[in-house]
Amino acid sequence: EYFLYPAFGWVMFVAVFYWVLTVFFLIIYMTMTYTRIPQVPWTTVGLCFNGSAFVLYLIAAIVDASSVTKELDSHNYNSWAASSFFAFVVTSCYAGNTYFSFISWRSRTLQ
């Protein structure tokens, strides 16, 4: 039903896009593939990824929260409200990860 409302389509796009990228980076880190490709500045890549995820998830969470009303569909109101809550939870997780990525990036550039 999120295709009926453009705001929810944007939220779904951001969620799926960053879920796929997060799984991709998780596999890279779990298999330690990043050690085989030393040319890539992984701390910078992580900082850019987490920073962009935080910003886009924040926008998506705000759009999601502002789009949830009782008038849309009273049957799915709780589902839409829950999606808004969890969008903010994921946003805070990416914000924390961005902070730690920044600390890691900063310590690498100071060396």
Backbone hydrogen bonds, N-H to C=O, Kabsch-Sander energy under -0.5 kcal/mol:
donor,donor_aa,acceptor,acceptor_aa,energy
4,L,1,E,-1.7
5,Y,2,Y,-0.7
8,F,5,Y,-0.7
9,G,5,Y,-1.6
10,W,6,P,-2.0
11,V,7,A,-1.8
12,M,8,F,-2.4
13,F,9,G,-2.3
14,V,10,W,-2.5
15,A,11,V,-2.5
16,V,12,M,-2.6
17,F,13,F,-2.7
18,Y,14,V,-2.4
19,W,15,A,-1.6
20,V,16,V,-2.4
21,L,17,F,-2.1
22,T,18,Y,-2.2
23,V,19,W,-2.3
24,F,20,V,-2.2
25,F,21,L,-2.7
26,L,22,T,-2.4
27,I,23,V,-2.4
28,I,24,F,-2.1
29,Y,25,F,-2.4
30,M,26,L,-2.9
31,T,27,I,-2.3
33,T,28,I,-1.9
34,Y,28,I,-0.8
35,T,32,M,-1.1
36,R,33,T,-1.5
37,I,33,T,-0.6
40,V,37,I,-1.1
42,W,40,V,-1.7
45,V,41,P,-2.3
46,G,42,W,-2.7
47,L,43,T,-2.1
48,C,44,T,-2.7
49,F,45,V,-2.7
50,N,46,G,-2.7
51,G,47,L,-2.5
52,S,48,C,-2.5
53,A,49,F,-2.5
54,F,50,N,-2.5
55,V,51,G,-2.3
56,L,52,S,-2.7
57,Y,53,A,-2.5
58,L,54,F,-2.3
59,I,55,V,-2.3
60,A,56,L,-2.6
61,A,57,Y,-2.9
62,I,58,L,-2.3
63,V,59,I,-2.7
64,D,60,A,-2.8
65,A,61,A,-2.7
66,S,62,I,-2.4
67,S,63,V,-1.2
68,V,64,D,-0.9
69,T,67,S,-0.7
72,L,69,T,-0.7
73,D,69,T,-0.7
76,N,73,D,-0.8
77,Y,74,S,-0.5
80,W,76,N,-2.5
81,A,77,Y,-2.5
82,A,78,N,-2.3
83,S,79,S,-2.2
84,S,80,W,-1.9
85,F,81,A,-2.3
86,F,82,A,-2.7
87,A,83,S,-1.7
88,F,84,S,-1.7
89,V,85,F,-1.7
90,V,86,F,-2.6
91,T,87,A,-2.1
92,S,88,F,-2.1
93,C,89,V,-1.8
94,Y,90,V,-2.6
95,A,91,T,-2.1
96,G,92,S,-2.2
97,N,93,C,-2.3
98,T,94,Y,-2.3
99,Y,95,A,-2.1
100,F,96,G,-2.3
101,S,97,N,-2.3
102,F,98,T,-2.4
103,I,99,Y,-2.2
104,S,100,F,-2.3
105,W,101,S,-2.8
106,R,102,F,-2.9
107,S,103,I,-2.2
108,R,104,S,-1.7
109,T,105,W,-2.0
110,L,106,R,-1.4
111,Q,107,S,-0.5
111,Q,108,R,-0.5
